[in-house]
Amino acid sequence: MDTNILLESGTNELEILEFMVGGNRYGINVAKIREILQYTPAVAVPNADPCIEGIFMPRDEVITSISLSKVLNLPESDEVKNDLYIVTYFNNTNAAFHVHSVVGIHRVSWEEVLKPDATLNGQGKGVATGIVKLDGRLIVLLDFEKIIADISPETSLKVSDVDELGFRQRSTKPILIAEDSALLSKLLQDCLKKAGYSNLIVNMDGQEAWDKLTELNKSGNITEKVKLVITDIEMPRMDGHHLTKLIKSDDKMKNIPVIIFSSMISDELIVKGKSLGADAQITKPQIGRLVGEIDKLILN
């Protein structure tokens, strides 16, 4: 299956792959997918997390197999031989997610993606980033970054990484953040505050961030009220690419530096980010690099 689908830059659209696990429908952003492979049994790894089935080598690289049935506490497939691997690449990590079947690819607007409420993602335990209704059926978009981080915490942001930067001057220059994951938003805020940036304007998605920028712009002098924007790419209602396009297309906001901080920084998406005017693009969880780029853009 060809998953090398690139959308026009900044259209606020995404391609999702719909797949099945335990009779339920789930989705993943096509931009995270390298390929889809027929399932083959993995070689077990001693003392691995229970959700890790093992490792396999589809070509010349070792890839970890993760059972989404176990992650989601759902029944295993009755016909394992017909199962598939969705091989992904994000956060500079390759992983293969074992699913039961693939339904197809759909193009949707981020405006159609509903954010799960606290009953689904309470206490940081949920793994849903959004819900899409298509032809009367609900598709749950899974938080694959959180799934990986729960299995391997070292792949997530670490406040301790900021310690390696040494002594830091304090700064009250306002930084606006757009990040839909409550967990990553909190970690990002902790890291930036430890790095000396205490004046943070936090938003839970691109639409909320744009509404805030628009509000601040109405009273004039927006470049003094927001010195820099940090945005994720994948977010319900409005993604980070569309937010970047809106900022860089506005005569009063276009000089505000925008850093895209996302798990989805690939060669293709770097080209897209540059075409939209992003000033820097950094892969999670490289918090040290993020702080360095902030320093260059607003302190120098």
Residue pairs with C-beta under 8 A, 6 or more apart in sequence:
1 35
1 36
1 102
1 105
3 17
3 30
3 33
3 34
3 35
3 36
3 105
4 268
5 15
5 30
5 105
6 268
6 272
7 13
7 14
7 15
7 107
9 241
9 245
9 272
9 275
9 276
10 241
10 242
10 244
10 245
10 276
11 242
12 109
12 110
12 111
12 238
12 239
12 241
12 242
13 107
13 108
13 109
13 110
14 29
14 30
14 31
14 107
14 108
14 110
14 113
14 234
14 239
15 29
15 30
15 31
15 105
15 106
15 107
16 27
16 28
16 29
16 30
16 105
16 106
16 108
16 132
16 139
16 141
17 27
17 28
17 29
17 30
17 33
17 86
17 102
17 104
17 105
18 25
18 26
18 27
18 102
18 103
18 104
18 105
18 106
18 134
18 139
19 25
19 26
19 27
19 28
19 84
19 86
19 99
19 100
19 101
19 102
19 103
20 26
20 99
20 100
20 101
20 102
20 103
21 68
21 69
21 72
21 74
21 99
21 100
22 69
22 72
22 74
22 75
22 76
22 100
23 74
23 75
24 72
24 74
24 140
25 103
25 137
25 138
25 139
25 140
26 68
26 99
26 139
26 140
26 141
26 142
27 106
27 132
27 139
27 140
27 141
27 142
28 86
28 88
28 97
28 141
28 142
28 144
29 141
29 234
29 264
30 105
31 264
31 266
31 268
31 269
32 88
32 89
32 90
32 144
32 263
32 264
33 86
33 87
33 88
34 87
34 88
34 89
34 94
35 87
36 84
36 85
36 86
36 87
36 102
37 58
37 84
37 85
37 87
37 96
38 84
38 85
39 80
39 81
39 82
39 83
39 84
39 85
39 98
40 56
41 53
41 54
41 56
42 53
42 54
42 55
42 56
42 65
43 54
43 55
43 56
44 53
44 54
45 52
45 54
45 55
48 54
49 151
49 152
50 70
51 66
51 67
51 70
51 71
51 147
51 151
52 64
52 65
52 66
52 67
52 151
53 65
53 66
53 67
53 98
54 64
54 65
55 62
55 63
55 64
55 65
56 62
56 63
56 65
56 96
57 63
58 87
61 94
63 87
63 94
63 95
63 96
64 94
64 95
64 96
65 85
65 96
65 98
66 95
66 96
66 97
66 98
66 147
66 148
66 151
67 76
67 98
68 74
68 97
68 98
68 99
68 142
69 75
69 76
69 77
69 98
69 100
71 127
71 147
72 127
77 83
77 100
82 100
82 101
83 98
83 99
83 100
83 101
84 98
84 99
84 100
84 101
84 102
85 96
85 97
85 98
85 99
86 96
86 97
86 99
86 102
87 94
87 95
87 96
87 97
88 94
88 95
88 96
88 97
88 144
89 266
90 144
90 145
90 263
90 264
91 145
91 148
91 155
91 263
91 283
91 284
91 285
92 283
93 148
93 155
95 144
95 148
97 144
106 132
106 134
108 132
108 134
110 206
110 235
110 236
110 237
110 238
110 239
110 242
111 237
111 238
112 132
112 133
113 130
113 131
113 132
113 141
113 236
113 237
114 130
114 131
114 132
114 133
114 236
115 130
115 131
115 180
115 204
115 205
115 236
115 237
116 126
116 128
116 129
116 130
116 131
120 126
120 128
121 128
121 182
124 182
124 183
126 143
127 142
127 143
127 146
127 147
128 140
128 141
128 142
128 143
129 141
129 142
129 143
129 180
129 181
129 234
129 236
130 140
130 141
130 236
131 138
131 139
131 140
131 141
132 138
132 139
132 141
133 139
143 181
145 156
145 181
145 184
145 263
145 284
146 181
146 183
148 155
149 155
149 156
155 285
156 184
156 187
156 285
157 184
157 187
157 188
157 191
157 284
157 285
157 287
158 187
158 285
158 287
159 187
159 190
159 191
159 194
161 191
161 285
161 287
161 288
162 168
162 191
162 194
162 195
162 287
162 288
162 291
163 194
164 288
165 195
165 288
165 291
168 194
168 195
168 196
169 196
169 299
170 196
170 198
171 196
171 197
171 198
171 199
171 298
171 299
172 198
172 199
173 197
173 199
173 227
173 228
173 298
173 299
174 199
174 200
174 201
174 225
174 226
174 227
175 192
175 197
175 199
175 200
175 201
175 226
175 227
175 228
175 229
175 230
175 294
175 298
176 200
176 201
176 203
176 209
176 212
176 213
176 226
176 228
176 229
176 230
177 185
177 188
177 189
177 200
177 201
177 202
177 203
177 209
177 229
177 230
177 231
178 203
178 204
178 205
178 206
178 208
178 209
178 229
178 230
178 231
178 232
178 235
178 240
178 243
179 185
179 188
179 202
179 203
179 204
179 230
179 231
179 232
179 235
179 261
180 204
180 205
180 232
180 234
180 235
180 236
181 232
182 204
184 232
184 284
185 202
185 204
188 230
188 261
188 287
189 200
189 202
191 287
191 290
191 291
192 200
192 291
192 294
193 200
195 291
195 294
197 294
201 212
201 226
203 209
203 212
205 235
205 236
205 237
205 238
206 231
206 235
206 237
206 238
206 239
206 240
206 242
206 243
207 237
207 238
208 237
209 229
209 231
209 238
209 243
210 238
210 243
210 246
213 222
213 226
213 229
213 247
213 253
216 222
216 225
216 226
217 250
217 252
217 253
222 252
222 253
222 256
223 252
223 253
223 255
223 256
226 256
227 256
227 257
227 298
228 256
228 257
228 258
228 259
228 294
228 297
228 298
229 243
229 247
229 256
229 257
229 258
229 259
230 258
230 259
230 261
230 290
230 294
231 240
231 243
231 244
231 258
231 259
231 260
231 261
232 240
232 260
232 261
232 262
233 239
233 240
233 241
233 260
233 262
233 264
233 269
234 240
234 262
234 263
234 264
240 260
240 262
241 260
241 272
241 273
241 276
243 258
244 258
244 260
244 273
244 276
244 277
244 278
245 276
245 277
247 253
247 254
247 256
247 258
247 277
248 254
248 258
248 276
248 277
254 277
257 279
257 280
257 297
257 298
258 277
258 278
258 279
259 278
259 279
259 280
259 281
259 282
259 290
259 293
259 294
259 297
260 273
260 278
260 280
260 281
260 282
261 282
261 284
261 290
262 269
262 281
262 282
262 283
262 284
263 283
263 284
265 273
265 281
265 282
265 283
269 281
270 281
273 281
274 281
279 293
279 297
280 293
280 297
282 289
282 290
282 293
